[in-house]
Amino acid sequence: MSSENERPGGVPEQLALIRESVRKAKVPKAKPRTWRGAALAKELPVARVVVNKGVLHLDQYFDYAVPEELDADAQPGVRVRVRFGAGARNVREGRREGGGLIDGFVVERRADSDYSGPLAALAGVVSPERVLSAQMLSLARAVADRYAGSLADVLQLAVPPRNARAEAKPSPEPSAPPAEPDAGTWERYQQGPAFLRTLGSGGVPRAVWTALPGPHWAEEIARAVRATLASGRGALVVVPDGRSAGRLDAALTAQLGEGRHALLTADSGPERRYRQWLAVRRGAVRAVVGTRAAMFAPVKDLGLVVVWEDGDSSHSDDNAPFPHVREVLELRAAHDKCAFLLGSTSCTVEAAQLVQSGWAAPLVADRTVARAAAPLVRTVGDGELARDEAARAARLPSLAWQAVREGLKSGPVLVQVPRRGYAPRLACARCRTPARCRQCAGPLEAPAERELRCAWCGTAEGDWHCVECGSTRLRAQVVGARRTAEELGRAFPAVPVRTSGRDHVLDSVPGQPALVVSTPGAEPVADGGYAAALLLDGWAMLNRPDLRAGEEALRRWINAASLVRGQDEGGTVVVVAEPTLRPVQALVRWDPVGHALRELAERAELGFPPVSRMAEVIGRPEAVESFLRAAQLPPDAQVLGPVPLPVADPGRARRPGDPPVGEQWERALVRVPPGSGAPLAAALKAAQAGRLARGGGDPVRLRIDPPDIG
């Protein structure tokens, strides 16, 4: 001690005593940052952590030392803050220091570490709430591997951001299981009552459900959820949008009572949504309905997962690694050994494949029941339009005018008009057969009205002719629909005209006579059902440059027609499209399953998804080329392309993943046969990880099973 700090007589000053005691204290010196010198936990002093760093070359666990003071709170599943990026030489008193603070989750407590060097200490425990279970961690890892993504990215989708105020509030006490429901409208389906009984007895059936038209689908799902809860298990339902979630929310309230289920949608707000999520995680609530992000909801003792309208594009996430709700819930059904129900008024090709493979059983109504519940469907083709004076003058055929006039006598009439911006694909002008490449069967296109080429592999097509009829003429026609509402308003001046679309979506309309003009997917529900519906400009949907154009058009039509009264109540639907086309015929017969099976057989013959697996690689031309050259693809992989993507227009809104404005990017597709999907994902993930670890220049975007492949 310096003599400067002593009083006369050698008595130390009080300040000097404090300094000396601080020097000798056995407490860490920068505790919040490094815990330097702090004692470690006596048992399991190592925490294995997944850090919130969603880059592929860091997709692994990292070990951290657990200070004794954090021992009680740093349990598996809690959120923590850690120092990340410290150099190996930055070691003080046996502890690695430095690096930036980053969030993470403790996944395991261990007695020792696989890493032989000094460990950094946990910087702190954000909250003692265990938000990540071992079961959810296993599911997230499976999703990351399937989509060639990182575990951290999946956990960002699975675990919502923390809200301290919501976390501080206790969750309600769990309710007693409800009584088993009666079959209700499930009686209309051949195996419907048996399906409910199996759920109520603790069984795990898997079914693809083709729902009958009408408003009963929400009540039927609610009964399935109630049957599952009656067996002492939980249930999860994922729907495509907030309107569907609202209808199911009301149906579940009617079946279960208030407070017996959680609603997880973006409209709830962060605090309320996190409070509901915590109630599910703590086991206070066993039933969940929500939109896409709810697919990871941590339902306790999960007994049933349900996805409604799996063909809706909203079920495909826009954030890496771009998982699809249907695939995630299939993984949950397998991991949690729970029941699975995929429902829709239509039927996707993927749903048909689940049935054909035997993974799920069909849950359908008898044909006579389905035809009675569906409206009468009538068609107007090109030949009739050409001969129809009214159609030439006002762009609407006489049959459509007649259907509107008759329908307005007893209720509202729905008019479905494809939204602007649908780009048609090319087809034979004589027989309407889609124009496809002779090399890979991809769709042909004519950019800027130049020479034909394949949109998948880029092969030029100089001498195209139709394989069905031999014609050499192509067609890309979209019937004008911009002024549809104006035309109808002038034709029926005494009738109110309401619109529902992107700018303003109506949830419901009253049952009085009115014209409701809507874009696909925005159709409001009418009290008592619509008296009639017009499905206009069929070519705008059927000729989109996409593999799913026919399937998507049929789904949109059936969804709209399902809002119309049944045949026994006089409901009529008029579709303006060529009646010989397969989707139009399926609509007339009300046979979405038959259409999906025929599409599946055709795709199997041509090697299209979902029979094959596809991956999309997008980036600058040189980046795509070097990436594909470095990737160790499976031997049976086939690379299609690359082909140039359209240059982004500065005046148009950009979607996530779109090329920067003014830059020329390319896209390549990698296709593999069944059984090689996992090796393909692993190869692409390894190539991307290696590229990122080397600081590999221009970015390359990967997407497994892209929803739009042309």
Buried (B, 14 or more C-beta within 10 A) or exposed (E): EEEEBEEEEEEEEEEBEEEEEEEEEEEBBEBEBBBBBBBBBEEBBBBBBBBBBBEBBBBEBBBBBBBEBBBEBBBBBBBBBBBBEBEEEBBBEEBBBBBEEBBBBBBBBEEEBEEEEBBBBBBBBBBBBBBBBEBBBEBBBBBBBBBBBBBBBBBBBBBBEBBEEBBEEEBEEBBEBBEBBEBBBBEBBEBBBBBBBBBBEEBBBBBBBBBBBBBBBBBBBBBBBBBBBBBEBBBBBBBBBBBBBBBBBEBBBEBBEEEBBBBBBEEBEBBBBBBBBBBBBBBBBBBBBBBBBBBBBBBBEBBBBBBBBBBBEBBBBEBBBBBBBBBBBBBBBBBBEBBBBBBBBBBBBBBBBBBBEEBBBBBBBEEEBBBBBBBBBBBBBBEBBEEBEBBEEBBBBBBBBBBBBBBBEBBBBBBBBBBEEBEBBBBBBBBBBBBBBEEBBBBBBBEEEEEBBBBBBBBEBEEBEBEEEEBEEBBBEBBEBEEBBEBBBEBBEEBEBBBBBEEEBBEEBEBEBBBBBBBBBBBBBBEBBBBBBBBBBBBBBBBBBBBBBBBBBBBBBBBBBBBBBBBEEBBBBBBBBBBEBBBBBBBBBBBBBBBBBBBBBBBBEBBBBBBBBBBBBBBBBEBBBBBBEBBEBBEEBBBBBBBBBEEBEEEEEEEEBBBEEEEEBBBBBBBBBEEBBBBBBBBBBBBBBBBBEEEBEBEBBBBBBBBEBB
